[in-house]
Amino acid sequence: MAAKKKSASKTKTRAKVGKAMREFKRGQLKSGGRAKVKNPKQAIAIGLSEARRAGASVPPKKKRAASKKKSTAKKLSRKRS
C-alpha cells in the first residue's frame, strides 16, 4: 500500500503550530507582542492564525453561540447589582 502524501497546506499548518509550541515551551511566545503566553491552547491558536495568514487552508475559528453570550451577560449584570 502506498503512503499517503500530505498536502502542502497541512505541512505548513503543522510547521507553524509546531514553531509556536516550541516558543511557548521555551517561554518566548508572546501574545500581541507584550504578554507571555501561559496557556498551551492559546499557543496552538496563535500557530493556527499564523498558518492562516501564511495562506494555509485551516478551518475558520469557531464562533460562540449567541445564546451563550446573552446568558453570560445576564450573569455579569446580576453580580454587579
Number of C-alpha atoms within 10 A of each C-alpha: 3 4 5 6 6 8 9 11 16 14 13 20 22 15 15 22 21 16 15 24 21 14 15 20 13 9 12 12 21 16 12 9 7 8 9 13 19 14 9 13 11 15 23 18 14 21 21 26 18 17 22 18 11 13 12 19 15 15 8 9 9 6 6 8 8 8 9 9 10 11 11 11 11 10 10 11 10 9 7 6 5
